[in-house]
């Protein structure tokens, strides 16, 4: 199915600003559909003005649909649907006409012009399935009156609200709970769900006739004066979202001022009980904090171990023993860097470039001469189970290059480069560690070398990382180590707090 962007740009002369307005409308029009118990189809005139193209469609959650098929992408000539022509040309809502019959279902059709800055961008066809029409209840009458007010605001270009971006997945919906207020903020009608939400907050009486803002502020736990900001927002004076936390529940609200003819005649307040959602969020926050604290303590413990090894190394007379302990200090330090980074994020993923730079700086301290370390390319975001062994592998390879690739006092360069490639399902990380030192000795076989560092590299790369490892002469001078490691498709880590 083509997207609204594609259809508008292909068939119409609307500007990007007009398209943004239509996107804002479509992000909000589930509200109109549910209040109307009707399907909505957005028709936009084509570039030459001879046809209309349907660019978006919405079905109601509160009633049966009148369209079994998708309408997006359909083209109809002017004149085929006269109500569209009248609504577009005269910039007014059109309700005249007899019901249409679609597959033996009577459908009432209305047309609502979509205006922006005095221009009509398109027309919403509102289609109501009349097969289940019955004597309306007070709730249904309130819904329909509110839908009528919103339709007039759309026709006047007063809805949606351009300065308010609403996350419709998280925002309350019509069926969650609805309250209708008059211009002074007093409750005219409260749906059963809305009344139940306020009873959970502690209200013992009916809401009708009460000032919603003051009532809400009084129910909110407070040890001081009434929260005037909450009282004002809950009164529906402006399009805002708010949240009220009681002793045992949390209620999320959204206020929508109604201005069908200019001045505000009242407001809609949508309510949703988010108690369980907030409880789970707090549990996740607690778990995240616990995990970060664990990483922080592991880092501290590793640094303590490194300090003890460093002290022990200073007390050993054997040069070989001292070097072995210093190598152990660097290995422990590389793992500590990963845990320090993990302690600052909200998930078990890290931006590995920072870790690689810190490992380069740490290992460069042991360089026998003036050897420069640098990084090229990006490692990107890696999972913790990859980052920890990879940091150790990088430490061993850099340490090996600096110790065996250069003579004392010799100048040189060690470069670590990283490239991510492959498909999203089979992403790969290609890492190259290259120096311009003395190169490999004759007959050297990295798969059989007994060096402890290379044994660690082989074990981690092939065993834990499920990758491949090779060590070959560099194209011009020195040694080149090649790593090929499978990784997950890169996603940005969650921001740290």
Secondary structure as UniProt FT lines:
FT   HELIX           4..11
FT   HELIX           16..28
FT   HELIX           30..36
FT   STRAND          39..45
FT   TURN            47..48
FT   STRAND          51..58
FT   TURN            72..73
FT   STRAND          75..77
FT   TURN            78..79
FT   HELIX           82..90
FT   STRAND          100..102
FT   TURN            103..104
FT   STRAND          105..116
FT   TURN            117..118
FT   STRAND          119..129
FT   TURN            131..132
FT   HELIX           138..156
FT   TURN            162..163
FT   TURN            168..170
FT   HELIX           174..176
FT   STRAND          178..182
FT   TURN            183..184
FT   STRAND          186..190
FT   HELIX           192..201
FT   TURN            208..209
FT   HELIX           212..219
FT   HELIX           228..234
FT   TURN            235..236
FT   STRAND          240..245
FT   STRAND          250..258
FT   TURN            260..261
FT   STRAND          266..273
FT   HELIX           275..314
FT   HELIX           319..342
FT   TURN            343..344
FT   STRAND          349..351
FT   HELIX           352..364
FT   TURN            365..366
FT   STRAND          371..377
FT   STRAND          381..383
FT   HELIX           384..404
FT   TURN            408..409
FT   STRAND          412..422
FT   STRAND          427..435
FT   TURN            442..443
FT   TURN            446..448
FT   HELIX           452..458
FT   HELIX           459..464
FT   STRAND          468..473
FT   STRAND          479..486
//
